[in-house]
């Protein structure tokens, strides 16, 4: 059992992203011929033949809209894979996409980057370490090789 929860993109946000992404572009579904795309809606890898979409997503901007934070220049958007159609979301516990080095990036309540840590795989120790700093409000787990957002973790 894990202490922290890996949060997928919220269903209400997915509904918007399935029409228009955070860069204002229309979403274009495709059949995933090979499989293996890291899906941020259900926090698993795609299966061959599933309909997916690559969309631009601004996770910090979306969080700031909920909290009133002003991330300024730290507001970034990047590519994420999602199911092209509604899906049931994650079906398990644990930390997804843990099969490679990841960056655990820390953010303040204002939405400013407070630092990050390269970890062998996301685990409770990495999140305890991040949240030991009382000024850390949330954490993004990101892929090292491309810097892409994978999921968010908040204080329990």
Secondary structure as UniProt FT lines:
FT   HELIX           11..17
FT   TURN            18..19
FT   TURN            22..23
FT   STRAND          30..31
FT   STRAND          38..39
FT   TURN            40..43
FT   STRAND          44..45
FT   TURN            48..49
FT   STRAND          51..57
FT   HELIX           59..67
FT   HELIX           72..74
FT   STRAND          78..83
FT   STRAND          102..107
FT   TURN            109..110
FT   STRAND          113..119
FT   HELIX           124..131
FT   TURN            134..135
FT   STRAND          138..143
FT   TURN            144..146
FT   STRAND          149..154
//
